[in-house]
Amino acid sequence: MVNNNGFETMAKYLSGINVDDSVSKEGLVAAASQFADKLRPELPSDPNAPLAQTYGTLRDKLQVVDKGDHIQVTFGNAFWWLFLEHGTSPKNHQGIRARNYVHNTFAANKNTIMQTMVKPVMDALKK
């Protein structure tokens, strides 16, 4: 699956600018945290849902993870977020309609998230 969420693209762009890695990482972590904060209220949180009983709700599983060289907004072991985001269309039943929680939240907040990513770098360049 191709990662087109903007964080990887911005990380590549920031690596070409002559600023400390901690400054660019600070912007990426802040933007990822902001995105997670905007996304969390949009996610379903029914604790009685079958998969939520086993693995926990999507709201509880949403987290920002620092993988060293990149930052991820992830749902941990809540694999079914993909089914809710993209929907399913099996042949033998109706399936699940796509709800696009992640895509719609990012699209609605794209400009503020991008500004959050760039702000620490711009502040460092002004010094």
Secondary structure, DSSP 8 states (H G I E B T S, - for coil): ----SSHHHHHHHHHTSSS-HHHHHHHHHHHHHHHHHHHGGGS---TTSHHHHHH--HHHH-EEEE-SS-EEEE-TT-TTHHHHHH----SSS-------HHHHHHHHHHHHHHHHHHHHHHHHHH-
